[in-house]
Amino acid sequence: MTNSRRGRSASAEDVAKLAGVSRASVSRVFSDQGNVARETREKILQAANELGYQVNFLAQGLNRKRSQLIGVVVARLSDPFRSSLLEGLLSEIQRKGYQALVTEVRDANELEMTIRRFTQFRVSGVVVTSGQPPADLVKECVQHNIPVVGINRHMDIPDVDFVCSDNKMAASLVAEQFTRCGCKSIGWLNYKESTWSGINRGEMFYQVMTEKGVCDESDLLQITAEMDGYEGGRQAAHRFCEQGKRVDGIFCANAQLACGFLDGMRENGFDAPANFHIIGFDNTPQTAQYSYRLTTIHQDVSETAKRVLSCLETRGQDPHIVQSIEEIPVKLVIRNTSPNFEPTMIRAK
């Protein structure tokens, strides 16, 4: 709305004059910094509403070298978990009084455009949600003193913080569940060129299974899908059966692989939990559907988003603090594909 008396947008000074307060008081109210008496606050908000005053966060950011924008780098939003993670981040970003500048980086040209956009808008921080975040983008942001946080990804770059689900805790929960169910032959399903998080989940699973004495590392069956997603899991199940392999417990790197593998096994005459147990990772809405009812590891999206914003704000105050790597606790959601009883060993036809 425009200040009709002046033919231009209302300014903070206009609000101060109409409310009969100082310009500093208006700034404190709209930046949510410092104490302002309730009566004074109400006068300022009433004057702002009457004038149609809107805070120009971009101009404010230019004045203090930072805007109220948070850059969010995403990839493959067709993945249900990535979509839910983005939704959680956007909600927390807005709750903290920022706005999100979301971009997807797929090639070098988009990388260059993203770096330029983030630096031009003087973003207050950058969140990298992609499984394999572009290291050049991260390094460039650090050089511009822009705080960066990576999610479910660890990179050896100083002054960058990371928030990850606790993959060792997840592995322990799965190992305990397979032990309770009497599973002896255990498999791990991932896909070629997996993300850091997928690889780390597998490493933690192998480590925990051997530490707990469930089985030796050599006894763990590695099942590799040619591609990620539902179809990758489905095709992996068909190859598994064609090769005559056997297993009674399967842990999957993500939910889509698990659902695809389950359907592929069904197409070959095997089903969970009658013939084998299968546990996924992510707890996406699809996993709760009746046709799957997949036992799965649940990642806390809300807590992840809160920790991410906390890391950004902390590093924004002190760019040289020690790198923070925060692990978010996970939990096992038990459904139909791995209840607490022993399966009948599957065998290839």
C-alpha positions as CSV (number, residue, x, y, z in Angstrom):
1,M,0.0,0.0,0.0
2,T,1.2,3.5,-0.8
3,N,1.2,6.5,1.5
4,S,-1.3,8.6,-0.4
5,R,-0.2,11.8,1.4
6,R,3.2,11.6,0.0
7,G,2.7,9.6,-3.2
8,R,5.3,7.0,-2.1
9,S,5.7,3.9,0.1
10,A,5.6,4.7,3.8
11,S,8.9,4.6,5.6
12,A,9.9,3.8,9.1
13,E,10.3,7.5,9.8
14,D,6.7,8.1,8.7
15,V,5.6,5.4,11.2
16,A,7.6,7.0,14.0
17,K,6.1,10.4,13.4
18,L,2.5,9.2,13.2
19,A,3.0,7.1,16.4
20,G,4.9,9.9,18.2
21,V,7.9,7.7,19.0
22,S,11.5,7.5,18.0
23,R,12.8,5.9,14.8
24,A,14.8,3.5,16.9
25,S,11.6,2.2,18.6
26,V,10.1,1.4,15.2
27,S,13.3,-0.4,14.3
28,R,13.3,-2.5,17.5
29,V,9.6,-3.5,17.0
30,F,10.1,-4.7,13.4
31,S,13.5,-6.3,13.9
32,D,12.2,-8.0,17.1
33,Q,15.3,-6.8,18.9
34,G,15.3,-5.0,22.2
35,N,12.5,-4.3,24.7
36,V,9.6,-2.0,23.7
37,A,6.8,-1.2,26.1
38,R,3.5,-2.9,25.1
39,E,1.7,0.5,24.8
40,T,4.5,1.8,22.5
41,R,4.5,-1.4,20.4
42,E,0.7,-1.1,19.9
43,K,1.0,2.5,18.8
44,I,3.7,1.6,16.3
45,L,1.8,-1.3,14.9
46,Q,-1.4,0.7,14.6
47,A,0.5,3.5,12.8
48,A,2.2,1.0,10.5
49,N,-1.1,-0.6,9.6
50,E,-2.7,2.8,8.9
51,L,0.2,3.8,6.6
52,G,0.5,0.4,5.0
53,Y,4.1,0.2,6.1
54,Q,6.1,-2.9,5.0
55,V,9.7,-3.7,6.2
56,N,12.1,-3.7,3.2
57,F,14.2,-6.7,4.3
58,L,16.4,-6.6,1.2
59,A,17.3,-2.9,1.7
60,Q,17.8,-3.6,5.4
61,G,20.1,-6.5,4.5
62,L,22.1,-4.3,2.1
63,N,22.7,-1.8,4.9
64,R,24.0,-4.4,7.3
65,K,25.6,-6.6,4.6
66,R,23.1,-9.4,5.2
67,S,19.5,-9.9,4.1
68,Q,16.7,-11.8,5.8
69,L,17.0,-14.4,3.0
70,I,18.1,-18.0,3.5
71,G,19.4,-19.8,0.4
72,V,18.2,-23.4,0.1
73,V,19.9,-25.8,-2.4
74,V,17.7,-28.7,-3.3
75,A,17.8,-31.7,-5.7
76,R,15.4,-34.4,-6.9
77,L,12.2,-33.1,-5.2
78,S,10.4,-36.1,-6.7
79,D,11.8,-38.0,-3.7
80,P,9.0,-37.8,-1.1
81,F,11.5,-37.5,1.8
82,R,13.3,-34.6,0.2
83,S,10.0,-32.9,-0.4
84,S,9.0,-33.3,3.3
85,L,12.4,-32.0,4.4
86,L,12.1,-28.9,2.2
87,E,8.6,-28.3,3.7
88,G,10.0,-28.6,7.2
89,L,12.8,-26.2,6.4
90,L,10.5,-23.6,4.8
91,S,8.3,-23.7,7.9
92,E,11.2,-23.2,10.3
93,I,12.8,-20.5,8.1
94,Q,9.5,-18.5,8.1
95,R,9.0,-19.2,11.9
96,K,12.4,-17.6,12.5
97,G,11.5,-14.5,10.6
98,Y,13.4,-15.3,7.4
99,Q,12.4,-15.9,3.8
100,A,13.7,-18.8,1.7
101,L,15.4,-18.5,-1.7
102,V,15.1,-22.0,-3.1
103,T,17.1,-23.2,-6.0
104,E,17.9,-26.5,-7.7
105,V,21.5,-27.1,-8.9
106,R,21.9,-29.7,-11.7
107,D,24.9,-28.5,-13.7
108,A,27.8,-26.0,-13.8
109,N,25.7,-23.2,-15.3
110,E,23.1,-23.5,-12.6
111,L,25.9,-23.6,-10.0
112,E,27.3,-20.3,-11.3
113,M,23.9,-18.7,-11.3
114,T,23.2,-19.9,-7.8
115,I,26.4,-18.5,-6.4
116,R,25.8,-15.2,-8.1
117,R,22.2,-15.0,-6.8
118,F,23.1,-15.9,-3.2
119,T,25.9,-13.3,-3.1
120,Q,23.9,-10.6,-4.9
121,F,21.0,-11.0,-2.4
122,R,23.5,-11.2,0.5
123,V,21.7,-14.2,2.0
124,S,22.1,-14.7,5.7
125,G,22.9,-18.3,5.2
126,V,22.8,-21.3,2.9
127,V,21.2,-24.7,3.5
128,V,22.4,-27.6,1.3
129,T,19.8,-30.4,1.2
130,S,21.0,-32.3,-1.8
131,G,22.6,-35.7,-1.3
132,Q,25.7,-34.6,-3.1
133,P,26.0,-30.8,-2.6
134,P,28.3,-29.0,-5.0
135,A,31.5,-28.4,-3.2
136,D,32.3,-25.3,-5.3
137,L,29.1,-23.7,-4.2
138,V,29.9,-24.3,-0.6
139,K,33.4,-23.1,-0.8
140,E,32.3,-19.9,-2.6
141,C,29.8,-19.2,0.1
142,V,32.4,-19.7,2.8
143,Q,34.7,-17.3,1.0
144,H,31.9,-14.7,1.1
145,N,31.4,-15.3,4.9
146,I,28.0,-16.8,4.3
147,P,27.2,-19.5,6.9
148,V,26.6,-22.9,5.3
149,V,24.9,-26.0,6.8
150,G,24.7,-29.3,5.0
151,I,22.0,-31.9,5.8
152,N,22.7,-35.6,5.8
153,R,26.0,-35.0,4.2
154,H,29.5,-34.7,5.6
155,M,32.3,-32.8,3.7
156,D,35.8,-32.0,4.9
157,I,35.4,-28.2,4.5
158,P,36.3,-25.9,7.4
159,D,33.7,-23.5,8.8
160,V,30.8,-25.6,7.4
161,D,28.3,-27.2,9.8
162,F,26.3,-30.4,9.3
163,V,23.1,-31.8,10.6
164,C,22.6,-35.5,10.0
165,S,20.3,-38.3,11.2
166,D,22.0,-40.6,13.6
167,N,22.8,-43.5,11.2
168,K,24.6,-45.6,13.8
169,M,21.5,-45.4,16.0
170,A,19.4,-46.4,13.0
171,A,21.7,-49.4,12.4
172,S,21.5,-50.5,16.0
173,L,17.6,-50.3,16.0
174,V,17.6,-52.4,12.8
175,A,20.1,-54.9,14.1
176,E,18.1,-55.3,17.3
177,Q,14.8,-55.8,15.4
178,F,16.4,-58.5,13.1
179,T,17.7,-60.2,16.2
180,R,14.3,-60.2,17.9
181,C,12.8,-61.7,14.7
182,G,15.4,-64.5,14.5
183,C,16.9,-63.3,11.2
184,K,20.1,-65.1,10.4
185,S,20.9,-64.2,6.8
186,I,21.0,-60.4,6.4
187,G,21.2,-58.2,3.4
188,W,21.8,-54.5,2.8
189,L,20.2,-52.8,-0.3
190,N,21.6,-49.6,-1.8
191,Y,22.1,-48.2,-5.3
192,K,25.2,-47.4,-7.4
193,E,26.6,-43.9,-7.0
194,S,24.7,-43.5,-3.7
195,T,24.7,-40.3,-1.7
196,W,26.9,-39.9,1.4
197,S,24.0,-40.6,3.7
198,G,23.2,-43.8,1.9
199,I,26.8,-45.0,2.0
200,N,27.2,-44.0,5.7
201,R,24.0,-45.9,6.6
202,G,25.5,-49.0,5.0
203,E,28.8,-48.6,6.8
204,M,27.1,-48.1,10.1
205,F,25.0,-51.2,9.5
206,Y,27.9,-53.4,8.8
207,Q,29.8,-52.0,11.8
208,V,26.9,-52.5,14.2
209,M,26.0,-56.0,13.0
210,T,29.6,-57.2,13.6
211,E,30.0,-55.3,16.9
212,K,26.8,-56.9,18.2
213,G,27.9,-60.3,17.0
214,V,24.7,-60.7,14.9
215,C,26.9,-61.9,12.0
216,D,30.3,-61.4,10.4
217,E,30.8,-58.8,7.8
218,S,31.5,-61.5,5.2
219,D,28.0,-63.0,6.0
220,L,26.2,-59.7,5.2
221,L,24.8,-59.8,1.6
222,Q,25.4,-56.6,-0.4
223,I,22.5,-56.0,-2.8
224,T,23.2,-53.2,-5.3
225,A,20.5,-51.6,-7.4
226,E,21.5,-50.1,-10.8
227,M,19.5,-47.0,-10.1
228,D,17.9,-45.2,-7.2
229,G,14.1,-45.1,-6.5
230,Y,11.3,-47.5,-6.7
231,E,12.2,-49.0,-10.1
232,G,15.8,-49.6,-9.0
233,G,14.6,-51.6,-6.0
234,R,12.1,-53.5,-8.1
235,Q,14.7,-54.5,-10.7
236,A,17.2,-55.5,-7.9
237,A,14.6,-57.9,-6.5
238,H,14.2,-59.6,-9.9
239,R,17.9,-60.0,-10.3
240,F,18.1,-61.3,-6.7
241,C,15.6,-64.0,-7.4
242,E,17.2,-64.9,-10.7
243,Q,20.6,-65.5,-9.1
244,G,19.0,-67.9,-6.6
245,K,20.1,-65.9,-3.5
246,R,18.5,-66.2,-0.1
247,V,18.0,-63.8,2.8
248,D,15.6,-63.4,5.7
249,G,16.3,-59.8,6.7
250,I,16.9,-56.8,4.3
251,F,17.7,-53.3,5.4
252,C,17.3,-50.6,2.6
253,A,19.0,-47.3,2.2
254,N,15.8,-45.4,1.6
255,A,12.0,-45.9,1.4
256,Q,11.6,-45.9,-2.3
257,L,14.2,-48.7,-2.8
258,A,12.4,-50.7,-0.1
259,C,9.0,-50.4,-1.6
260,G,10.3,-51.3,-5.1
261,F,12.2,-54.3,-3.7
262,L,9.1,-55.5,-1.8
263,D,7.0,-55.3,-5.0
264,G,9.7,-57.1,-7.0
265,M,9.8,-59.9,-4.5
266,R,6.0,-60.2,-4.6
267,E,6.1,-60.5,-8.3
268,N,8.4,-63.5,-7.8
269,G,6.1,-65.2,-5.3
270,F,7.6,-63.9,-2.0
271,D,6.2,-61.5,0.5
272,A,7.0,-59.8,3.8
273,P,6.7,-60.8,6.6
274,A,5.9,-64.4,5.7
275,N,9.1,-65.1,3.8
276,F,11.5,-62.3,4.8
277,H,11.7,-59.1,6.8
278,I,12.4,-55.8,5.2
279,I,13.1,-52.4,6.8
280,G,13.3,-49.1,5.0
281,F,14.7,-45.6,5.8
282,D,12.7,-42.3,5.8
283,N,9.1,-43.1,6.9
284,T,7.6,-41.3,3.9
285,P,3.8,-41.3,3.5
286,Q,4.0,-44.1,1.0
287,T,5.5,-46.4,3.6
288,A,2.4,-46.2,5.7
289,Q,0.0,-47.1,2.9
290,Y,-1.9,-50.4,3.3
291,S,-0.1,-52.0,0.3
292,Y,3.3,-51.5,1.9
293,R,2.9,-51.0,5.7
294,L,6.7,-50.8,5.7
295,T,8.7,-51.1,8.9
296,T,11.1,-48.1,8.6
297,I,13.5,-45.7,10.3
298,H,11.9,-42.4,11.0
299,Q,13.9,-39.2,10.5
300,D,12.7,-36.2,12.5
301,V,12.3,-33.4,9.9
302,S,11.1,-30.8,12.4
303,E,14.1,-31.2,14.7
304,T,16.5,-31.3,11.8
305,A,15.1,-28.0,10.5
306,K,15.4,-26.4,14.0
307,R,19.0,-27.5,14.4
308,V,19.9,-26.2,10.9
309,L,18.6,-22.7,11.6
310,S,20.3,-22.8,15.0
311,C,23.6,-23.6,13.3
312,L,23.2,-20.9,10.8
313,E,22.4,-18.2,13.4
314,T,25.3,-19.3,15.6
315,R,27.9,-19.2,12.8
316,G,26.4,-16.0,11.6
317,Q,27.4,-14.5,15.0
318,D,30.8,-16.0,15.0
319,P,32.1,-17.3,11.6
320,H,35.2,-18.9,13.2
321,I,33.7,-21.2,15.7
322,V,34.6,-24.9,15.7
323,Q,32.7,-26.9,13.1
324,S,29.5,-28.4,14.4
325,I,28.3,-31.9,13.3
326,E,24.9,-32.6,14.9
327,E,23.2,-36.0,14.9
328,I,19.5,-36.2,15.2
329,P,18.0,-39.2,17.0
330,V,15.9,-41.6,14.9
331,K,13.3,-44.2,15.8
332,L,12.1,-47.5,14.4
333,V,8.5,-47.5,13.2
334,I,7.3,-51.2,13.3
335,R,4.7,-52.1,10.7
336,N,3.7,-55.2,8.8
337,T,7.0,-56.0,6.9
338,S,8.9,-56.7,10.1
339,P,6.8,-57.6,13.1
340,N,8.2,-59.4,16.0
341,F,8.2,-62.9,14.8
342,E,10.6,-65.1,12.7
343,P,10.0,-65.3,9.0
344,T,10.2,-68.4,6.8
345,M,13.4,-68.2,4.8
346,I,12.9,-67.1,1.2
347,R,14.4,-69.2,-1.5
348,A,14.7,-68.5,-5.2
349,K,12.4,-70.6,-7.3
